[in-house]
């Protein structure tokens, strides 16, 4: 019986330690009365991180190829129409 109490006390202490670590770990906090999920009180103490802005088009080589193709004149003339077939004139 003494070993059961000793084991129960040890497990209880371990559970209390786990709860204390979870409470102090800095998780987000949900406030049910307002329905908000808020950051911890220590979020202002963290160092800022810088993420450079992404380019407007993330594939620069593909964009350069597309711009090169778009700058070439359209085949068949300025209107973009194909050239007339030989011998196919008005009757």
Long-range contacts (C-beta under 8 A, 24 or more apart in sequence): none
